[in-house]
Amino acid sequence: MEVAGLVFGIVPIVVEIFSTWRLVHERARQFVSAASIVDGSIFRLDTQGLVFTRELRDLLDAIGVDKDEAESMLTDAKHPKWKTADTDVSHLFGKRLMEDGRQYVQLAGKIAHQLKKLRDNLPDPEDFASTRKRVCYIRLLNGESDS
């Protein structure tokens, strides 16, 4: 009788341990899969941070900020040079981007003009098709092959 009592007393504990182990195992598996997603996200954010910093460095160089000063500005978001009375960096960035934008618009306009000239000088596709048909017909009449 004591063995039966011991078995009936231990079985629920073993079942509880097994179900708890299953729950812990499932949570650990979820954590591992979530950890890889988080690691990938952190890697992508780090990469984007490097790209952003490089672009800022290039912009600062383009508007004439000294390299040492630019490095100092990039490490300190509250650096006084970001916005002072004599150099408003956001204004200088905007000015530089406007210049680049104007060049882009001019280049796009020149390309559009050249494409229009090209299109105007090309024969009408319908004329080409009918001319090709006539040439093929004449060749057939003359006994030539159409190649």
C-alpha positions, 0 to 999 in steps of 0.5 A, spaced: 500 500 500 505 504 501 508 503 494 501 505 491 501 511 495 508 513 493 507 512 486 500 516 486 504 521 490 510 521 485 506 521 478 503 528 479 510 531 481 513 527 475 507 530 470 508 537 473 516 537 472 515 534 465 509 539 463 514 545 466 520 542 462 516 543 456 514 550 457 521 552 459 523 549 453 518 552 448 520 559 451 527 558 451 526 556 443 522 562 442 527 566 446 533 563 441 529 565 435 527 572 437 534 573 439 537 572 432 531 577 429 534 582 434 541 580 433 539 581 425 536 588 427 541 591 431 546 589 425 542 593 420 541 599 425 549 599 426 550 599 418 545 604 417 548 608 423 555 608 419 552 610 412 548 616 416 555 618 419 559 617 413 553 621 409 553 627 414 561 627 414 561 628 407 555 633 407 560 637 413 566 636 408 562 639 402 559 645 406 567 647 408 567 644 415 574 642 418 575 635 419 577 635 426 571 640 427 566 635 423 568 629 427 567 633 434 560 635 431 559 627 429 560 625 436 556 630 440 549 631 438 549 638 442 555 641 439 554 648 439 557 648 431 550 645 429 547 651 430 550 658 431 549 665 429 555 664 424 554 657 421 547 654 421 549 647 419 541 646 417 541 652 412 548 650 409 545 643 408 539 646 405 543 650 400 548 645 398 542 640 397 538 646 393 544 647 388 545 639 387 537 639 386 538 645 381 543 641 377 539 635 377 533 638 374 538 641 369 541 635 367 534 631 367 531 637 362 537 636 357 536 628 357 528 630 356 530 635 350 535 630 347 530 624 348 525 629 344 529 630 339 531 623 338 523 621 338 522 626 333 527 624 328 525 617 328 520 614 323 513 612 325 513 605 327 507 604 322 511 607 316 516 602 318 512 596 318 508 598 312 515 599 308 518 593 311 512 589 308 512 593 301 520 591 301 518 583 302 513 583 297 517 586 292 523 581 294 517 575 293 515 578 286 522 578 284 523 571 286 528 573 292 528 570 299 526 574 305 531 574 310 
